[in-house]
Amino acid sequence: MHRQLSLPLNLRALVMRWMKHWPLIIALITLWTVLGYYTVAIVEHNGLFIYTIDDVYIHLAIAKQLVTVGHWSTNAFQDFAGASSSVLYPPLLAGFFAVFGNHAIIPFVLNTVLATALLITVYVCLNAYRIHPVLMLIALVATLYFGTIPSLVFGGMEHILHMLCTIPLFYFAGKVARSALREEKCSTLFHTYEHRMVILLALLATAARYESLFFIAPICVFFFFTHRRRLAVMTAIASAVPVFAYAAMSLAHGGYALPSTLVLKGTAPNTLEMAIDYLLHNLSLAQFMASLILLILMSLLYMQHREHRIRKDSQVMSAAFLTTLLLHTQFANIDWVFRHRTHLIVLGLFVITVNIRAIHATLQSIRLNARHLAVAGIMTVAIVTTLGPLAVRGNTALTQIVNSSANIYEQHYQIARFLQQYYEGEGVALLDVGTTSYFSNTDVVDLWGLATIEVARAITAEHYTAQTVDTIAKERNAHIAVMYSSTAATVPAHWIPVGSWKIANRVSAARDTVTFYALNAAHAEKLAQNLRNFSSQLPAGVSESGPYLNGTL
């Protein structure tokens, strides 16, 4: 009889223990449900799983080359390509390839695990501040929805990994800051677990994405001026390790010290007027960022009346976040696409949640007056102003998942299949090289410069012309080119347009139409025949046009 009763009692105790974490459970179930639903929708639409952006296939191509030939490159015909925006992510994928084999689904599975870990991390960090369960649920759902986490999972990139490093980095930095503001002495460099975690996370965060330096810089400055100089120096050194390691590898192969994507897409103001223009431009394109700034500034006003441990943490994290956001507006394009702003949104939501908890602690010890009510009114307006655009952004990201995947399937994936069938081992000049590099064995010349250093140098030197394109393509023995219609200005006049493919409902593809060019007459007839042979294999959503259809070639 005792055994019959013990199991239900133990099970009941286990259930009650887990139910204490009901906000996290609801958030995780929501995440997994959304991912399951859209996975089925993508596979039903395409017939196979395809990511929503081409860039993830650049990481996959580099990982494949790391495993097969040991080169940091996008194809087997080059020794090096600085096309990845992350130092950590391609080797991480390569590690999974080495263990499980070359499977394109690995980034999706990895990001599903990382998204789960991110929600757990946000929950654990916020739980340390005794956040009310209802506020905790709001914060987790906001992270999931406003942070467009499901969209990032289907993008397959390193952005969730990046956030998984930066959130605990801010949390541990806040704990170190608390002891520093109390002027607690630190006898050794690795005095506490928090010190060790700050150093480790600084290294991992920078390796995940270079933008982490914008987070780490203000943290190091704060440590330095609060008598944590050794910790500041070690944190700075740890964050610099991935940067110098990549620079050494790249320069040894004739590349830039930074990844080509940062060189080509980054910004840097030369004057104060330009800096102000960058700030206003970025904030005008991402209005919710201005609201986040206002919200954090207003919340700091509420926390000036009382010393409190949460207040100390929130002040340091708020100052670091505002500095980080300022640096992003000067040196990064936060308006580029959804994923380039997400880490700022998720981190801003985390900081605001901690601020709300600190405000609650502060209000317990003060008497409200007209000034406090005015600030509360302004904060309410800021919250509404922030949540409106973020809600639209989150909804747009969700509703575009299937169409984005369809764009990559109907355009990039079909180009890769075509080239693999008819141009294996040959040179091809094209734009958006990820899918083609991963799924085909062709010598790809990247006309946007991410994977071809000659093109990148021409672009940065501002002499990227049709003649330059022709010269580079010939030097790389390219026979055909696949270009967007918008790049006609850089298409050499003697290249022969043979035909075009057009997709409908463009979302993630750079343009809806790609045109196939033969670089000379000797290859035009062959290209036309190949396009005719491949025509029956194209999905129904792709429309064809051009000389190869009407028999003029």
Secondary structure, DSSP 8 states (H G I E B T S, - for coil): -HHHHHHHHHHHHHHHHHHTTHHHHHHHHHHHHHHHHHHHHHHHHHSS---SSSHHHHHHHHHHHHHHT--BSSSTT-SB----S-SSHHHHHHHHHHHH-S-TTHHHHHHHHHHHHHHHHHHHHHHTTT--HHHHHHHHHHHHHHTTHHHHHHHTSSHHHHHHHHHHHHHHHHHHHHHHHTT----STT-SHHHHHHHHHHHHHHHH-TTHHHHHHHHHHHHHHTT-HHHHHHHHHHHHHHHHHHHHHHHHTT--SS-HHHHHH----SSHHHHHHHHHHHHHHSHHHHHHHHHHHHHHHHTSSS--HHHHHHHHHHHHHHHHHHHHHHHS-TTS-THHHHHHHHHHHHHHHHHHHHHHHHHTTS---HHHHHHHHHHHHHHHHHHHHHHHHHHHHHHTHHHHHHHIIIIIIHHHHHHHHH-TTSEEEES--HHHHHHS--EEEETTSSS-HHHHHHHHTT---HHHHHHHHHHTTEEEEEEEGGGGGGS-TTSEEEEEEEESS-SSSS-SEEEEEESSHHHHHHHHHHHHHHGGGS-TTEEEESHHHHT--
